[in-house]
Amino acid sequence: MNRKEYFEEVKEIIEQAEIVGITGNRKGAIQVLEDGLKEYPNNLVIKEELLNWRYGIYDPEDECKDNEKIIEILALELKEHEDFKNSAIQILVHLYKELGRQEELKDD
């Protein structure tokens, strides 16, 4: 597979996840991206999109979303995967604000 085909296939995976997710099927979008990672395990675009779908997108059905647990998971991912730093930080800032813990952001 040449470089152009590779990027086209990755783009197709991202677009498919968006189509599934836009219909309200967040879990389906996550599954599309996880399947894409099986095919392209080192692709940072798919990994970043998956990170956003898992932790960054509000799901109205998920009213009991455990923001504290998500913060814990993202902090671990930041330590282990420097590649996700920007996305993880954006999500963390949002969650800290949602929890009224903005002051803690200044410490880290």
Buried (B, 14 or more C-beta within 10 A) or exposed (E): EEEEEEEEBBEEBBEBBBEBBEEEBBEBBBBBBBEBBEEBEEBEBBBBBBBBBBBBEEEEEEEEBEBEEBBEBBEEBBEEBEBBEEBBBEBBEBBBEEEEEEEEEEEE
